[in-house]
Amino acid sequence: MSAASRPVVEARASRGLGARLASARRDARAALAALGLGPCELSLALVADEEMRSLNRDWRGKDRPTDVLAFPQAEPGGAAPGGLLGDVVVSVPTAERQAAARGHGTDEEIRTLLVHGILHLLGHDHERSPADARRMFRLQREVVAAISASAAAAPRARAARSGARRASATPAPAPRRATSRRVAKRPPKR
């Protein structure tokens, strides 16, 4: 995929939350690719509960933090201008609490919230009807599973590439010959 056809993910993190930024950006790109989106732009913010509470109060009239907010660039039913999808904002402390309650890692929870927010940017809405909710959450599970599988495979692929480089740089040890002592301990064949 050429650089011109890849999704662009602009990302920022509130103070103290930057450690999760690289994996969140990677997961966002993988989600956009899994959804079959070509050239587009997404803005991603990892924030603390205080900032999320303020956004939730200002935009939704709910004076409490939430896990994820999505701000689409497109008007309802319209196309996004110039491939600009919009903004996804994730509260990392809320994601940490939810991950602990659900018995999985924070990265997995952030991944799920990112996909959830991206689906909202694309027009999916689980609050419209039960049928829409089923469709959205099914697609969310499929995309998260695809991203999780590729995320799990990435370290193995890097290790294999690294091992291949090491193997080509150093000769393999000569095979060891069996000693008579080993042979003598084996029971005789009958």
Summary of the structure (lengths in Angstrom):
residues: 190
radius of gyration: 23.7
end to end distance: 61.1
largest distance: 83.8
contacts: 512
relative contact order: 0.12
helix: 57%
strand: 14%
